[in-house]
Amino acid sequence: MIKTIKELLIEWWAGNTTTKMPIPTIYTYEVEVDERRIQIESMSRSRMYVHYKARKKYPNAKYIRVVSRKRQY
């Protein structure tokens, strides 16, 4: 049976219109800044983005290295 646009709209309006959003994953990285270890949280899995965040947080640092990633929810 072919439904009319009016029937489809009524079905859509009567249904549950809330969308389920995925839970964001927060990654915690261990970063070495001038021989000192810190932790930086990021929503991205990219190590380059974490390196960029560390460079923004510590602009005068001479040495920045992303050591490891730990996953959190």
PDB file of N, CA, C and O in Angstrom:
ATOM      1  N   MET A   1       0.834  -1.180   0.000  1.00  0.00           N
ATOM      2  CA  MET A   1       0.000   0.000   0.000  1.00  0.00           C
ATOM      3  C   MET A   1       0.877   1.239   0.000  1.00  0.00           C
ATOM      4  O   MET A   1       1.823   1.329   0.782  1.00  0.00           O
ATOM      5  N   ILE A   2       0.582   2.169  -0.843  1.00  0.00           N
ATOM      6  CA  ILE A   2       1.326   3.418  -0.918  1.00  0.00           C
ATOM      7  C   ILE A   2       0.694   4.420   0.031  1.00  0.00           C
ATOM      8  O   ILE A   2      -0.517   4.641   0.004  1.00  0.00           O
ATOM      9  N   LYS A   3       1.532   5.029   0.875  1.00  0.00           N
ATOM     10  CA  LYS A   3       1.040   6.014   1.834  1.00  0.00           C
ATOM     11  C   LYS A   3       1.146   7.403   1.233  1.00  0.00           C
ATOM     12  O   LYS A   3       2.057   7.705   0.462  1.00  0.00           O
ATOM     13  N   THR A   4       0.207   8.221   1.600  1.00  0.00           N
ATOM     14  CA  THR A   4       0.248   9.608   1.138  1.00  0.00           C
ATOM     15  C   THR A   4       1.195  10.408   2.003  1.00  0.00           C
ATOM     16  O   THR A   4       1.595   9.965   3.080  1.00  0.00           O
ATOM     17  N   ILE A   5       1.549  11.576   1.534  1.00  0.00           N
ATOM     18  CA  ILE A   5       2.448  12.449   2.303  1.00  0.00           C
ATOM     19  C   ILE A   5       1.806  12.826   3.626  1.00  0.00           C
ATOM     20  O   ILE A   5       2.489  12.910   4.647  1.00  0.00           O
ATOM     21  N   LYS A   6       0.494  13.056   3.615  1.00  0.00           N
ATOM     22  CA  LYS A   6      -0.211  13.419   4.846  1.00  0.00           C
ATOM     23  C   LYS A   6      -0.112  12.291   5.875  1.00  0.00           C
ATOM     24  O   LYS A   6       0.119  12.551   7.055  1.00  0.00           O
ATOM     25  N   GLU A   7      -0.284  11.052   5.442  1.00  0.00           N
ATOM     26  CA  GLU A   7      -0.179   9.911   6.361  1.00  0.00           C
ATOM     27  C   GLU A   7       1.237   9.755   6.900  1.00  0.00           C
ATOM     28  O   GLU A   7       1.430   9.444   8.075  1.00  0.00           O
ATOM     29  N   LEU A   8       2.224   9.972   6.039  1.00  0.00           N
ATOM     30  CA  LEU A   8       3.609   9.887   6.495  1.00  0.00           C
ATOM     31  C   LEU A   8       3.933  10.975   7.512  1.00  0.00           C
ATOM     32  O   LEU A   8       4.633  10.718   8.491  1.00  0.00           O
ATOM     33  N   LEU A   9       3.426  12.199   7.288  1.00  0.00           N
ATOM     34  CA  LEU A   9       3.658  13.285   8.243  1.00  0.00           C
ATOM     35  C   LEU A   9       2.983  13.004   9.577  1.00  0.00           C
ATOM     36  O   LEU A   9       3.571  13.254  10.629  1.00  0.00           O
ATOM     37  N   ILE A  10       1.775  12.496   9.550  1.00  0.00           N
ATOM     38  CA  ILE A  10       1.076  12.178  10.802  1.00  0.00           C
ATOM     39  C   ILE A  10       1.825  11.084  11.552  1.00  0.00           C
ATOM     40  O   ILE A  10       1.963  11.148  12.774  1.00  0.00           O
ATOM     41  N   GLU A  11       2.306  10.088  10.829  1.00  0.00           N
ATOM     42  CA  GLU A  11       3.086   9.014  11.446  1.00  0.00           C
ATOM     43  C   GLU A  11       4.376   9.555  12.056  1.00  0.00           C
ATOM     44  O   GLU A  11       4.766   9.145  13.149  1.00  0.00           O
ATOM     45  N   TRP A  12       5.033  10.468  11.358  1.00  0.00           N
ATOM     46  CA  TRP A  12       6.275  11.067  11.849  1.00  0.00           C
ATOM     47  C   TRP A  12       6.025  11.936  13.066  1.00  0.00           C
ATOM     48  O   TRP A  12       6.791  11.882  14.028  1.00  0.00           O
ATOM     49  N   TRP A  13       4.938  12.758  13.045  1.00  0.00           N
ATOM     50  CA  TRP A  13       4.637  13.622  14.181  1.00  0.00           C
ATOM     51  C   TRP A  13       4.234  12.828  15.414  1.00  0.00           C
ATOM     52  O   TRP A  13       4.548  13.222  16.537  1.00  0.00           O
ATOM     53  N   ALA A  14       3.547  11.720  15.213  1.00  0.00           N
ATOM     54  CA  ALA A  14       3.078  10.911  16.341  1.00  0.00           C
ATOM     55  C   ALA A  14       4.221  10.103  16.961  1.00  0.00           C
ATOM     56  O   ALA A  14       4.147   9.716  18.127  1.00  0.00           O
ATOM     57  N   GLY A  15       5.251   9.856  16.201  1.00  0.00           N
ATOM     58  CA  GLY A  15       6.358   9.034  16.689  1.00  0.00           C
ATOM     59  C   GLY A  15       7.267   9.790  17.647  1.00  0.00           C
ATOM     60  O   GLY A  15       7.088  10.981  17.904  1.00  0.00           O
ATOM     61  N   ASN A  16       8.225   9.076  18.152  1.00  0.00           N
ATOM     62  CA  ASN A  16       9.204   9.654  19.070  1.00  0.00           C
ATOM     63  C   ASN A  16      10.201  10.472  18.253  1.00  0.00           C
ATOM     64  O   ASN A  16      10.908   9.927  17.405  1.00  0.00           O
ATOM     65  N   THR A  17      10.255  11.766  18.505  1.00  0.00           N
ATOM     66  CA  THR A  17      11.104  12.641  17.691  1.00  0.00           C
ATOM     67  C   THR A  17      12.451  12.935  18.337  1.00  0.00           C
ATOM     68  O   THR A  17      13.267  13.660  17.768  1.00  0.00           O
ATOM     69  N   THR A  18      12.686  12.389  19.498  1.00  0.00           N
ATOM     70  CA  THR A  18      13.987  12.639  20.124  1.00  0.00           C
ATOM     71  C   THR A  18      15.030  11.737  19.486  1.00  0.00           C
ATOM     72  O   THR A  18      14.796  10.545  19.284  1.00  0.00           O
ATOM     73  N   THR A  19      16.158  12.304  19.178  1.00  0.00           N
ATOM     74  CA  THR A  19      17.233  11.517  18.591  1.00  0.00           C
ATOM     75  C   THR A  19      18.208  11.124  19.686  1.00  0.00           C
ATOM     76  O   THR A  19      18.466  11.893  20.612  1.00  0.00           O
ATOM     77  N   LYS A  20      18.734   9.948  19.572  1.00  0.00           N
ATOM     78  CA  LYS A  20      19.708   9.480  20.552  1.00  0.00           C
ATOM     79  C   LYS A  20      21.089   9.865  20.065  1.00  0.00           C
ATOM     80  O   LYS A  20      21.550   9.393  19.025  1.00  0.00           O
ATOM     81  N   MET A  21      21.733  10.710  20.812  1.00  0.00           N
ATOM     82  CA  MET A  21      23.070  11.153  20.455  1.00  0.00           C
ATOM     83  C   MET A  21      24.095  10.186  21.036  1.00  0.00           C
ATOM     84  O   MET A  21      23.912   9.686  22.146  1.00  0.00           O
ATOM     85  N   PRO A  22      25.157   9.920  20.310  1.00  0.00           N
ATOM     86  CA  PRO A  22      26.182   9.033  20.855  1.00  0.00           C
ATOM     87  C   PRO A  22      26.918   9.691  22.023  1.00  0.00           C
ATOM     88  O   PRO A  22      27.099  10.908  22.050  1.00  0.00           O
ATOM     89  N   ILE A  23      27.327   8.892  22.959  1.00  0.00           N
ATOM     90  CA  ILE A  23      28.080   9.404  24.102  1.00  0.00           C
ATOM     91  C   ILE A  23      29.495   9.740  23.627  1.00  0.00           C
ATOM     92  O   ILE A  23      30.166   8.891  23.040  1.00  0.00           O
ATOM     93  N   PRO A  24      29.948  10.959  23.872  1.00  0.00           N
ATOM     94  CA  PRO A  24      31.296  11.303  23.399  1.00  0.00           C
ATOM     95  C   PRO A  24      32.370  10.546  24.189  1.00  0.00           C
ATOM     96  O   PRO A  24      32.250  10.339  25.397  1.00  0.00           O
ATOM     97  N   THR A  25      33.388  10.154  23.492  1.00  0.00           N
ATOM     98  CA  THR A  25      34.509   9.460  24.112  1.00  0.00           C
ATOM     99  C   THR A  25      35.611  10.473  24.384  1.00  0.00           C
ATOM    100  O   THR A  25      36.036  11.202  23.487  1.00  0.00           O
ATOM    101  N   ILE A  26      36.063  10.508  25.613  1.00  0.00           N
ATOM    102  CA  ILE A  26      37.139  11.414  25.986  1.00  0.00           C
ATOM    103  C   ILE A  26      38.403  10.585  26.148  1.00  0.00           C
ATOM    104  O   ILE A  26      38.432   9.613  26.903  1.00  0.00           O
ATOM    105  N   TYR A  27      39.436  10.980  25.437  1.00  0.00           N
ATOM    106  CA  TYR A  27      40.718  10.290  25.505  1.00  0.00           C
ATOM    107  C   TYR A  27      41.664  11.093  26.385  1.00  0.00           C
ATOM    108  O   TYR A  27      41.760  12.313  26.259  1.00  0.00           O
ATOM    109  N   THR A  28      42.353  10.405  27.266  1.00  0.00           N
ATOM    110  CA  THR A  28      43.351  11.044  28.106  1.00  0.00           C
ATOM    111  C   THR A  28      44.722  10.624  27.604  1.00  0.00           C
ATOM    112  O   THR A  28      45.034   9.435  27.526  1.00  0.00           O
ATOM    113  N   TYR A  29      45.529  11.605  27.269  1.00  0.00           N
ATOM    114  CA  TYR A  29      46.877  11.354  26.767  1.00  0.00           C
ATOM    115  C   TYR A  29      47.905  11.767  27.807  1.00  0.00           C
ATOM    116  O   TYR A  29      47.721  12.747  28.528  1.00  0.00           O
ATOM    117  N   GLU A  30      48.962  11.023  27.871  1.00  0.00           N
ATOM    118  CA  GLU A  30      50.099  11.389  28.705  1.00  0.00           C
ATOM    119  C   GLU A  30      51.118  12.075  27.797  1.00  0.00           C
ATOM    120  O   GLU A  30      51.587  11.490  26.820  1.00  0.00           O
ATOM    121  N   VAL A  31      51.453  13.314  28.127  1.00  0.00           N
ATOM    122  CA  VAL A  31      52.325  14.126  27.287  1.00  0.00           C
ATOM    123  C   VAL A  31      53.539  14.560  28.098  1.00  0.00           C
ATOM    124  O   VAL A  31      53.417  14.961  29.256  1.00  0.00           O
ATOM    125  N   GLU A  32      54.692  14.476  27.485  1.00  0.00           N
ATOM    126  CA  GLU A  32      55.921  14.908  28.132  1.00  0.00           C
ATOM    127  C   GLU A  32      56.279  16.303  27.615  1.00  0.00           C
ATOM    128  O   GLU A  32      56.498  16.500  26.420  1.00  0.00           O
ATOM    129  N   VAL A  33      56.334  17.266  28.541  1.00  0.00           N
ATOM    130  CA  VAL A  33      56.658  18.645  28.200  1.00  0.00           C
ATOM    131  C   VAL A  33      57.893  19.047  28.996  1.00  0.00           C
ATOM    132  O   VAL A  33      57.835  19.185  30.218  1.00  0.00           O
ATOM    133  N   ASP A  34      59.007  19.232  28.298  1.00  0.00           N
ATOM    134  CA  ASP A  34      60.270  19.611  28.944  1.00  0.00           C
ATOM    135  C   ASP A  34      60.599  18.708  30.136  1.00  0.00           C
ATOM    136  O   ASP A  34      60.819  19.186  31.248  1.00  0.00           O
ATOM    137  N   GLU A  35      60.629  17.399  29.887  1.00  0.00           N
ATOM    138  CA  GLU A  35      60.957  16.374  30.887  1.00  0.00           C
ATOM    139  C   GLU A  35      59.981  16.339  32.065  1.00  0.00           C
ATOM    140  O   GLU A  35      60.342  15.922  33.165  1.00  0.00           O
ATOM    141  N   ARG A  36      58.759  16.775  31.829  1.00  0.00           N
ATOM    142  CA  ARG A  36      57.724  16.760  32.863  1.00  0.00           C
ATOM    143  C   ARG A  36      56.485  16.113  32.239  1.00  0.00           C
ATOM    144  O   ARG A  36      56.088  16.489  31.136  1.00  0.00           O
ATOM    145  N   ARG A  37      55.875  15.157  32.918  1.00  0.00           N
ATOM    146  CA  ARG A  37      54.726  14.449  32.364  1.00  0.00           C
ATOM    147  C   ARG A  37      53.429  15.095  32.838  1.00  0.00           C
ATOM    148  O   ARG A  37      53.231  15.329  34.030  1.00  0.00           O
ATOM    149  N   ILE A  38      52.558  15.376  31.884  1.00  0.00           N
ATOM    150  CA  ILE A  38      51.247  15.940  32.184  1.00  0.00           C
ATOM    151  C   ILE A  38      50.206  15.104  31.459  1.00  0.00           C
ATOM    152  O   ILE A  38      50.539  14.301  30.589  1.00  0.00           O
ATOM    153  N   GLN A  39      48.939  15.298  31.823  1.00  0.00           N
ATOM    154  CA  GLN A  39      47.841  14.622  31.144  1.00  0.00           C
ATOM    155  C   GLN A  39      46.968  15.655  30.454  1.00  0.00           C
ATOM    156  O   GLN A  39      46.628  16.686  31.033  1.00  0.00           O
ATOM    157  N   ILE A  40      46.611  15.368  29.217  1.00  0.00           N
ATOM    158  CA  ILE A  40      45.746  16.252  28.438  1.00  0.00           C
ATOM    159  C   ILE A  40      44.563  15.433  27.946  1.00  0.00           C
ATOM    160  O   ILE A  40      44.734  14.332  27.424  1.00  0.00           O
ATOM    161  N   GLU A  41      43.359  15.978  28.117  1.00  0.00           N
ATOM    162  CA  GLU A  41      42.154  15.305  27.649  1.00  0.00           C
ATOM    163  C   GLU A  41      41.761  15.861  26.294  1.00  0.00           C
ATOM    164  O   GLU A  41      41.898  17.054  26.024  1.00  0.00           O
ATOM    165  N   SER A  42      41.266  14.961  25.445  1.00  0.00           N
ATOM    166  CA  SER A  42      40.890  15.360  24.100  1.00  0.00           C
ATOM    167  C   SER A  42      39.692  14.540  23.650  1.00  0.00           C
ATOM    168  O   SER A  42      39.516  13.396  24.070  1.00  0.00           O
ATOM    169  N   MET A  43      38.865  15.135  22.786  1.00  0.00           N
ATOM    170  CA  MET A  43      37.750  14.410  22.192  1.00  0.00           C
ATOM    171  C   MET A  43      38.199  13.702  20.907  1.00  0.00           C
ATOM    172  O   MET A  43      37.451  12.905  20.341  1.00  0.00           O
ATOM    173  N   SER A  44      39.390  13.988  20.462  1.00  0.00           N
ATOM    174  CA  SER A  44      39.904  13.435  19.214  1.00  0.00           C
ATOM    175  C   SER A  44      40.925  12.332  19.496  1.00  0.00           C
ATOM    176  O   SER A  44      41.624  12.362  20.509  1.00  0.00           O
ATOM    177  N   ARG A  45      41.000  11.363  18.591  1.00  0.00           N
ATOM    178  CA  ARG A  45      41.984  10.288  18.727  1.00  0.00           C
ATOM    179  C   ARG A  45      43.334  10.679  18.154  1.00  0.00           C
ATOM    180  O   ARG A  45      44.314   9.954  18.322  1.00  0.00           O
ATOM    181  N   SER A  46      43.392  11.799  17.489  1.00  0.00           N
ATOM    182  CA  SER A  46      44.603  12.210  16.790  1.00  0.00           C
ATOM    183  C   SER A  46      45.683  12.673  17.766  1.00  0.00           C
ATOM    184  O   SER A  46      45.445  13.538  18.608  1.00  0.00           O
ATOM    185  N   ARG A  47      46.865  12.088  17.639  1.00  0.00           N
ATOM    186  CA  ARG A  47      47.992  12.494  18.484  1.00  0.00           C
ATOM    187  C   ARG A  47      48.483  13.887  18.091  1.00  0.00           C
ATOM    188  O   ARG A  47      48.973  14.637  18.936  1.00  0.00           O
ATOM    189  N   MET A  48      48.350  14.230  16.815  1.00  0.00           N
ATOM    190  CA  MET A  48      48.772  15.556  16.351  1.00  0.00           C
ATOM    191  C   MET A  48      47.918  16.651  16.996  1.00  0.00           C
ATOM    192  O   MET A  48      48.421  17.725  17.324  1.00  0.00           O
ATOM    193  N   TYR A  49      46.622  16.371  17.174  1.00  0.00           N
ATOM    194  CA  TYR A  49      45.754  17.355  17.820  1.00  0.00           C
ATOM    195  C   TYR A  49      46.146  17.543  19.284  1.00  0.00           C
ATOM    196  O   TYR A  49      46.120  18.661  19.798  1.00  0.00           O
ATOM    197  N   VAL A  50      46.506  16.456  19.948  1.00  0.00           N
ATOM    198  CA  VAL A  50      46.951  16.549  21.349  1.00  0.00           C
ATOM    199  C   VAL A  50      48.266  17.327  21.416  1.00  0.00           C
ATOM    200  O   VAL A  50      48.473  18.127  22.329  1.00  0.00           O
ATOM    201  N   HIS A  51      49.140  17.091  20.459  1.00  0.00           N
ATOM    202  CA  HIS A  51      50.402  17.845  20.405  1.00  0.00           C
ATOM    203  C   HIS A  51      50.107  19.334  20.211  1.00  0.00           C
ATOM    204  O   HIS A  51      50.747  20.184  20.830  1.00  0.00           O
ATOM    205  N   TYR A  52      49.144  19.641  19.354  1.00  0.00           N
ATOM    206  CA  TYR A  52      48.729  21.034  19.135  1.00  0.00           C
ATOM    207  C   TYR A  52      48.163  21.658  20.414  1.00  0.00           C
ATOM    208  O   TYR A  52      48.477  22.803  20.739  1.00  0.00           O
ATOM    209  N   LYS A  53      47.322  20.898  21.142  1.00  0.00           N
ATOM    210  CA  LYS A  53      46.770  21.412  22.398  1.00  0.00           C
ATOM    211  C   LYS A  53      47.868  21.665  23.424  1.00  0.00           C
ATOM    212  O   LYS A  53      47.818  22.652  24.158  1.00  0.00           O
ATOM    213  N   ALA A  54      48.855  20.781  23.478  1.00  0.00           N
ATOM    214  CA  ALA A  54      49.977  20.969  24.408  1.00  0.00           C
ATOM    215  C   ALA A  54      50.796  22.190  24.008  1.00  0.00           C
ATOM    216  O   ALA A  54      51.261  22.932  24.873  1.00  0.00           O
ATOM    217  N   ARG A  55      50.979  22.406  22.707  1.00  0.00           N
ATOM    218  CA  ARG A  55      51.725  23.570  22.234  1.00  0.00           C
ATOM    219  C   ARG A  55      50.985  24.867  22.566  1.00  0.00           C
ATOM    220  O   ARG A  55      51.612  25.876  22.889  1.00  0.00           O
ATOM    221  N   LYS A  56      49.631  24.838  22.485  1.00  0.00           N
ATOM    222  CA  LYS A  56      48.849  26.020  22.861  1.00  0.00           C
ATOM    223  C   LYS A  56      48.908  26.285  24.365  1.00  0.00           C
ATOM    224  O   LYS A  56      48.948  27.434  24.805  1.00  0.00           O
ATOM    225  N   LYS A  57      48.913  25.195  25.149  1.00  0.00           N
ATOM    226  CA  LYS A  57      48.922  25.340  26.608  1.00  0.00           C
ATOM    227  C   LYS A  57      50.289  25.770  27.120  1.00  0.00           C
ATOM    228  O   LYS A  57      50.391  26.546  28.070  1.00  0.00           O
ATOM    229  N   TYR A  58      51.333  25.262  26.486  1.00  0.00           N
ATOM    230  CA  TYR A  58      52.709  25.587  26.876  1.00  0.00           C
ATOM    231  C   TYR A  58      53.446  26.154  25.650  1.00  0.00           C
ATOM    232  O   TYR A  58      54.208  25.430  25.008  1.00  0.00           O
ATOM    233  N   PRO A  59      53.231  27.431  25.318  1.00  0.00           N
ATOM    234  CA  PRO A  59      53.815  27.983  24.080  1.00  0.00           C
ATOM    235  C   PRO A  59      55.339  28.115  24.132  1.00  0.00           C
ATOM    236  O   PRO A  59      55.976  28.132  23.079  1.00  0.00           O
ATOM    237  N   ASN A  60      55.938  28.207  25.307  1.00  0.00           N
ATOM    238  CA  ASN A  60      57.386  28.395  25.406  1.00  0.00           C
ATOM    239  C   ASN A  60      58.141  27.085  25.637  1.00  0.00           C
ATOM    240  O   ASN A  60      59.337  27.099  25.926  1.00  0.00           O
ATOM    241  N   ALA A  61      57.453  25.972  25.511  1.00  0.00           N
ATOM    242  CA  ALA A  61      58.109  24.679  25.736  1.00  0.00           C
ATOM    243  C   ALA A  61      59.076  24.365  24.596  1.00  0.00           C
ATOM    244  O   ALA A  61      58.791  24.636  23.430  1.00  0.00           O
ATOM    245  N   LYS A  62      60.213  23.793  24.953  1.00  0.00           N
ATOM    246  CA  LYS A  62      61.214  23.437  23.941  1.00  0.00           C
ATOM    247  C   LYS A  62      61.011  22.019  23.432  1.00  0.00           C
ATOM    248  O   LYS A  62      61.414  21.698  22.315  1.00  0.00           O
ATOM    249  N   TYR A  63      60.391  21.167  24.241  1.00  0.00           N
ATOM    250  CA  TYR A  63      60.273  19.755  23.901  1.00  0.00           C
ATOM    251  C   TYR A  63      58.887  19.264  24.288  1.00  0.00           C
ATOM    252  O   TYR A  63      58.503  19.346  25.455  1.00  0.00           O
ATOM    253  N   ILE A  64      58.129  18.749  23.311  1.00  0.00           N
ATOM    254  CA  ILE A  64      56.805  18.189  23.570  1.00  0.00           C
ATOM    255  C   ILE A  64      56.726  16.839  22.872  1.00  0.00           C
ATOM    256  O   ILE A  64      57.044  16.716  21.689  1.00  0.00           O
ATOM    257  N   ARG A  65      56.294  15.823  23.629  1.00  0.00           N
ATOM    258  CA  ARG A  65      56.171  14.482  23.070  1.00  0.00           C
ATOM    259  C   ARG A  65      54.931  13.805  23.647  1.00  0.00           C
ATOM    260  O   ARG A  65      54.735  13.793  24.863  1.00  0.00           O
ATOM    261  N   VAL A  66      54.101  13.245  22.779  1.00  0.00           N
ATOM    262  CA  VAL A  66      52.935  12.486  23.223  1.00  0.00           C
ATOM    263  C   VAL A  66      53.408  11.068  23.524  1.00  0.00           C
ATOM    264  O   VAL A  66      53.889  10.365  22.635  1.00  0.00           O
ATOM    265  N   VAL A  67      53.267  10.651  24.785  1.00  0.00           N
ATOM    266  CA  VAL A  67      53.827   9.371  25.223  1.00  0.00           C
ATOM    267  C   VAL A  67      52.840   8.228  25.013  1.00  0.00           C
ATOM    268  O   VAL A  67      53.163   7.246  24.345  1.00  0.00           O
ATOM    269  N   SER A  68      51.651   8.346  25.571  1.00  0.00           N
ATOM    270  CA  SER A  68      50.700   7.244  25.474  1.00  0.00           C
ATOM    271  C   SER A  68      49.273   7.755  25.545  1.00  0.00           C
ATOM    272  O   SER A  68      49.020   8.898  25.924  1.00  0.00           O
ATOM    273  N   ARG A  69      48.342   6.878  25.173  1.00  0.00           N
ATOM    274  CA  ARG A  69      46.916   7.222  25.214  1.00  0.00           C
ATOM    275  C   ARG A  69      46.194   6.271  26.147  1.00  0.00           C
ATOM    276  O   ARG A  69      46.419   5.061  26.128  1.00  0.00           O
ATOM    277  N   LYS A  70      45.317   6.844  26.969  1.00  0.00           N
ATOM    278  CA  LYS A  70      44.456   6.064  27.839  1.00  0.00           C
ATOM    279  C   LYS A  70      43.026   6.442  27.498  1.00  0.00           C
ATOM    280  O   LYS A  70      42.727   7.620  27.302  1.00  0.00           O
ATOM    281  N   ARG A  71      42.153   5.474  27.426  1.00  0.00           N
ATOM    282  CA  ARG A  71      40.804   5.747  26.967  1.00  0.00           C
ATOM    283  C   ARG A  71      39.850   5.876  28.136  1.00  0.00           C
ATOM    284  O   ARG A  71      39.902   5.086  29.078  1.00  0.00           O
ATOM    285  N   GLN A  72      38.984   6.864  28.079  1.00  0.00           N
ATOM    286  CA  GLN A  72      37.956   7.055  29.099  1.00  0.00           C
ATOM    287  C   GLN A  72      36.632   7.298  28.405  1.00  0.00           C
ATOM    288  O   GLN A  72      36.581   7.674  27.234  1.00  0.00           O
ATOM    289  N   TYR A  73      35.573   7.077  29.144  1.00  0.00           N
ATOM    290  CA  TYR A  73      34.238   7.339  28.623  1.00  0.00           C
ATOM    291  C   TYR A  73      33.568   8.424  29.399  1.00  0.00           C
ATOM    292  O   TYR A  73      32.429   8.783  29.101  1.00  0.00           O
TER     293      TYR A  73
END
